[in-house]
Amino acid sequence: MDFSLSSEHEILRESVRSFAENEIRPVARELDEREEFSYETMQKMAELGLFGVFVSEKYGGQAMDYLSYIIAVEEIARVDGSHAATVAAENSLGIGPLYYFGSEEQKKRYLPKLCSGEALWGFGLTEPNAGSDASNSKTSAVLDGDEWVINGSKIFITNAATTITSGVTVLAKTGARADGKPELSCILVESGTPGFTARPMHGKMMWRSSNTAELYFEECRVPKENLLGPRGNGFHQMMQTLDGGRLSIAAMGLGGAQGCFDRAVRYANEREQFGRPIATFQANAFKLADMAMEIECARLLLYKACWLRDTAAAFSKEAAMAKLYCSEVMYRCANHAVQLHGGYGLMKEYDVERFYRDQKLLEIGEGTSEVQRIVIARHIGAKCL
Ligand code: COS
């Protein structure tokens, strides 16, 4: 068993880390405060090759493995959750479905601009009344001659309302199956299509400088060729996409936990109370020891799940485990980090305040912790409904 990373992985980690420290850290706090999506850093992340990481060069991607992508997200998240969210959502959810399920024509039409960062793409699954119960989608698409007519709405869709968003993949009910279940299909809708509106959502507690949108479809007509893959495969495509996406949320948990640890250990060694650094008190040193141990476990679990994915093995269970565990490790690390910073940890001037808020999304987005436990339970033979 060899736990070492390849030199390519190490070089990638170093370059993304130095980019995040030099380009994201100086602006992250202010962007969070202003709840502002930065097109400038988006462009710089694109120049670094952070979009289309696992996509073949034929479509403008970097042709790296999934572990590379996960390391990149981890390193961005070590500095800022919002920027990591932009990268993770774009690669896993925006680019992923087009790359894995799109026709040659669809891939050629959309992927090059998404991989170069000139454009972004949204993943329209969640609806106001279909969150965890994702297959209960009410958005409908009816075939009328050569066009799909879409009606409905989606909510909490990352990257879907920027000025460079070129479209979204929408899950819609296209009929009923023979077994009585709804027939769900994925359809591509380009920005600017009449009847399609994307509105930015504000007032978020977390990921405040990432773009989140509500989508509305009113008699929205798209060509029938905009169907993604076979009709009726939409829910499977979405679930498969989320398996990969959950690894990137796990990477955000791991990177965020590492960011909390780095700040906490530095602060605890510098901050003096009762005439000595607070790290010299066992109550504090033990918190740091627990954080380090859990981060190590999280990294091993996540990288193993990536290894399974990179070797084309089944990885749904491990993705759910990694997503659940890494997000909960970040929960404990953010909590310890704020506690170690005392009153300062409650102030926006200290990054741990932002990490504490950003963490919460990881236990909710791309499947709540409860949904991850359902997925794991079903994989281990429990008759969990
Ligand atoms: N890959 C491919 N297909 C999958 C799959 C996967 N990982 N998991 C389930 N499916 C398929 C099943 O095979 C089943 O197919 P058929 O209906 O053709 O037999 C179908 O999807 C429904 O599966 P299941 O019956 O298990 O679905 P449930 O309604 O019981 O829901 C949960 C299962 C709750 C796990 C699922 O709805 C889910 O993950 N919800 C959370 C959604 C989510 O993460 N939303 C956040 C989005 S943020 S971008």
Residues whose N, C-alpha, C, O or C-beta is under 5 A from the ligand:
A	BS01	COS	G131 S132 D133 A134 S135 F235 H236 M239 Q240 D243 S316 G365 E366 G367 V371 L385
